[in-house]
């Protein structure tokens, strides 16, 4: 268990270090003023996923209560 946790920590550290490098595409979107559109689309997708998961959790809870 400790080795899995340590491996996950190392992987996350690598992702964070890589994410801090400069991204030319993001700079171009900022320059063109389209970064807000990208953020809005990502936000809509995330909200949709959260709503879906919330509804799915409610349905599963309802099914579990019916089985009891």
Secondary structure, 3 states (H helix, E strand, C coil): CHHHHHHHHHHHHHHHHHHCCCCHHHHHHHHHCCHHHHHHHHHHHHHHHHHHHHHHHHHHHHHHHHHC
